[in-house]
Amino acid sequence: MSHHNENIAAAHDHHDHGGMDKKGIWKVFFILLALTALEFLIALGFVHHWGVIEKGMVLNTIYIVLTLVKAYYIVAYFMHLKFEKSGFILCCAIGFIFIVYFIILLLIEGDFLLYHLHSHPLFPSK
């Protein structure tokens, strides 16, 4: 019995806790900090103060890309998904794709109903 406990203790001593050390955590932190600072610089500097970038599709695309990069770093490193087996990562990715697909379908359906219900009122006056 004590031999079994020694093996468990030895296995726990060599465990890397998700593959992140303090240097890696600080590196990811500063990457996330730089991406957030870039978002604030774009929003407050380039758009509102200097007027270099106009509000519209290009600005929204930039924000979406920066947000997705930040989400990748958070999920991969702080939620330890990068250090999981590829089957589990694939399973999570497929679930995420279905959720995004469902949200897109709901937005398309809501947009369709919004414009078609205005032309046909629910309670027509007599």
C-alpha positions as CSV (number, residue, x, y, z in Angstrom):
1,M,0.0,0.0,0.0
2,S,2.8,2.4,0.9
3,H,4.6,1.5,-2.4
4,H,1.4,2.6,-4.3
5,N,1.3,6.0,-2.4
6,E,5.0,6.6,-3.2
7,N,4.3,6.0,-6.9
8,I,1.4,8.4,-6.9
9,A,3.5,11.0,-5.1
10,A,6.4,10.6,-7.6
11,A,4.0,11.0,-10.5
12,H,2.5,14.2,-9.0
13,D,6.0,15.6,-8.5
14,H,6.8,15.3,-12.2
15,H,3.4,16.6,-13.4
16,D,3.8,19.9,-15.3
17,H,0.4,21.4,-14.5
18,G,-0.8,22.0,-18.0
19,G,2.6,22.9,-19.6
20,M,2.7,26.5,-18.3
21,D,5.4,28.0,-16.2
22,K,5.6,31.5,-14.8
23,K,7.4,32.8,-17.9
24,G,4.8,31.4,-20.2
25,I,2.0,32.8,-18.2
26,W,3.6,36.3,-18.2
27,K,4.2,36.0,-21.9
28,V,0.5,35.2,-22.6
29,F,-0.5,38.0,-20.2
30,F,1.6,40.6,-22.1
31,I,0.3,39.4,-25.5
32,L,-3.3,39.8,-24.2
33,L,-2.4,43.2,-22.7
34,A,-0.9,44.4,-26.1
35,L,-4.0,43.2,-28.0
36,T,-6.3,45.0,-25.5
37,A,-4.2,48.2,-25.8
38,L,-4.3,47.9,-29.6
39,E,-8.1,47.7,-29.4
40,F,-8.3,50.8,-27.2
41,L,-5.8,52.7,-29.4
42,I,-8.0,51.9,-32.5
43,A,-11.2,52.8,-30.7
44,L,-10.1,55.9,-28.9
45,G,-7.3,57.2,-31.1
46,F,-7.8,56.2,-34.7
47,V,-11.6,56.3,-34.7
48,H,-12.7,59.0,-32.2
49,H,-9.8,61.3,-31.7
50,W,-7.9,61.4,-35.0
51,G,-10.7,60.2,-37.3
52,V,-8.3,58.0,-39.4
53,I,-10.6,55.0,-39.6
54,E,-14.3,55.4,-40.2
55,K,-16.9,53.3,-38.4
56,G,-18.2,50.5,-40.6
57,M,-17.5,47.0,-41.8
58,V,-13.6,47.3,-41.9
59,L,-13.5,48.5,-38.2
60,N,-15.9,45.7,-37.2
61,T,-13.8,43.1,-38.9
62,I,-10.7,44.4,-37.2
63,Y,-12.4,44.2,-33.8
64,I,-13.7,40.7,-34.5
65,V,-10.3,39.4,-35.5
66,L,-8.6,40.9,-32.5
67,T,-11.3,39.5,-30.2
68,L,-10.9,36.0,-31.7
69,V,-7.1,36.1,-31.3
70,K,-7.6,37.1,-27.6
71,A,-10.2,34.3,-27.2
72,Y,-7.7,31.8,-28.7
73,Y,-5.0,32.8,-26.2
74,I,-7.4,32.6,-23.2
75,V,-8.9,29.3,-24.2
76,A,-5.6,27.7,-25.3
77,Y,-3.4,28.7,-22.4
78,F,-5.5,29.8,-19.4
79,M,-8.1,27.1,-19.9
80,H,-5.4,24.6,-20.8
81,L,-7.0,23.4,-24.0
82,K,-3.7,23.6,-25.9
83,F,-2.3,20.9,-23.7
84,E,-5.2,18.5,-24.1
85,K,-5.4,15.6,-26.5
86,S,-6.4,16.3,-30.1
87,G,-9.6,14.3,-29.9
88,F,-10.9,16.5,-27.0
89,I,-9.9,19.7,-28.9
90,L,-11.7,18.5,-32.0
91,C,-14.8,17.6,-30.0
92,C,-14.9,21.1,-28.4
93,A,-14.2,22.8,-31.8
94,I,-17.1,20.9,-33.4
95,G,-19.5,21.9,-30.6
96,F,-18.3,25.6,-30.9
97,I,-18.9,25.5,-34.7
98,F,-22.4,24.2,-34.2
99,I,-23.1,27.0,-31.6
100,V,-21.8,29.7,-34.0
101,Y,-23.9,28.2,-36.9
102,F,-27.0,28.2,-34.7
103,I,-26.4,31.9,-33.7
104,I,-26.0,32.8,-37.4
105,L,-29.2,31.0,-38.3
106,L,-31.1,32.8,-35.5
107,L,-29.7,36.2,-36.7
108,I,-30.7,35.5,-40.3
109,E,-34.2,34.3,-39.3
110,G,-34.6,37.3,-37.0
111,D,-33.6,39.8,-39.7
112,F,-36.0,38.1,-42.1
113,L,-38.9,38.3,-39.6
114,L,-38.1,41.9,-38.7
115,Y,-38.5,43.2,-42.2
116,H,-41.4,41.0,-43.3
117,L,-43.5,41.6,-40.2
118,H,-43.4,45.4,-40.7
119,S,-45.1,45.0,-44.1
120,H,-47.8,42.7,-42.5
121,P,-49.0,44.1,-39.1
122,L,-50.0,41.7,-36.5
123,F,-53.2,43.6,-35.5
124,P,-54.5,45.3,-38.7
125,S,-56.9,48.1,-38.0
126,K,-60.4,47.6,-39.2
